[in-house]
């Protein structure tokens, strides 16, 4: 029922749990039935992403070069209540048929953690997580990039 408040376009201060978070621009004329606001990063949900040195490697296989990357993503809920969140990460996307990016089965079909939704066209991985109070979840992201020897790939 936010329509009943006769809100006008302009700056709005956002408070969350009694603390000032940020300022945003309010434009009720372009909103349909819901006012969406980003509250920014929740400091009580801690996310770290660490490269797995023993999994990350570069090797030459015949006429191809293969770079393998591995990361451990740790999500910790330090709140006293449960949280539901979507964790997003991205793998490279190839625009060249000679360059192949493959996400490992360990990432797409893990045994003990939720599986991510993988959108191959954008390289996006989306994990939907429900964390209990004080719970920690460890996810693994592993992928390989294979390309012809002699080809220079920028950004790897």
N, C-alpha and C positions, 0 to 999 in steps of 0.2 A: 504493500500500500504506500510506497514512497511517493506515488503521484499526488497524493493528498497534501503534501507538504509545500507545494508551489516552489520547488527548488529552481534557482536561477543559475545560468552558466557562470563559472568563475572558479577561483581557487578554493580548495577545501582541505582542512587539516585532518589528518588521519591519526586517531588514537587507538591503541590496541593494548588490552590488559592494563589500562590506566596510564600508559606511557605514550608520549608523542612519537610517532613513527616517521611520518613524512608529510609532504604537501603534494596534492595532485590537482589536476584540472577536472572540474565537474561539468559535464555537458548533458543535461537530462533530455535534450531534444533529440539526441541520436541513440538513446537507450530504449530498448523495447520493453521488457518486463522485469529486467534485473539490472541492478547497479553492480558492476564488477570493479573491485579495487585490488591492486596488488599491495600486500602488506610488507613486501620485501622479504629478506631472508630471516628465518626464525633461528635465532642464535641458540635455541635449546635443542635444535636438530642439527647434529654435526655430521658433515659429509667430508670424507677424505678420499683421494684417488692417488694411489701409489703405483709406479711402474714396477712390474715383477722382473727384476734383473735376470733371474735364472730362466725365464721364459722368452724374453726379448732377444732376438738374434737375427743376424743377416747371413745368408749363405747362397752359394751359386750351385744350381742344379742344371747341368748341361748348358743349354742356350738361355736359361732363365736365371733371374735373381729373385730370391724370396726373402722378404722382410717379415718377421713374425713379431707381434707386439702383445704384451699381456699387462693387464692392470688389475689391481684389487681395489674395489670401491667399498668403503666401510660407511654405513649409515647408523648413527647412534641417536636414540631418542632419550634425552636427559630430562624430559618432562615427567610430571607425576600422572599424566593422563596419556591415553593412546593417541596416536596420530596416524592419519592416512595420507600418503603423498605419492606423487609420481616423480620418479627419478629419471632424468633424460641424459643420454650421452650419445655420441655420434662417432661413426667410423668413416673413413674416407669413401668417397663415391667416385668411381672411374667413369670418365667420358670417352675412354679409348678402349677398343676391343682387345688390345694387346696387354692392357693392365687389368688384372683380375683381383678383386678384393673379396675375401671369404671370411665370414664370421664363424668362429669355431662352434662345434656342437656343444661344447662345455658351457658356452655363453648362452646359446639359444635353447638348450634343453638341460639345464642344471638339475642335479639330483636332489639338493637340499634347500634350494632357495627358489623364489618365484621366477618364472621364465619371462623375459622381456618380450614386448611386441616389437618386431623388427620391420621397419619400412625400408626396403632395399633401395628404392628410388632416391631417398634422401639420406640414407645411412643412419637414420634415427633409431635408437633403442629406447624404449619406454618401459620401465619397471613400475608396476603398481604395488606399493608396499603398505602394509598395515603393521605398524610397530607398537608393541605394548610399552607401557612405562618402563624406562631404563633398559629397553631391549636394543641389542646391536645385531645388525645383519651385515654379512660380508658377501659381496657379489664379485664375480670375475668377468672381465671383458677381455676376450682374446680374439685376435684376427690376424690374417696374413695378407700381404700384398705381393703378387707375383707379376713380374714384367720381364721383357727381353733384356739380356745383357747388353750394355752399351747405351741403353735408354736412360736419360736423366729424369727422375721424378722429383719435382719441387715439392717441398713440404713434408717429406718423410723423415 
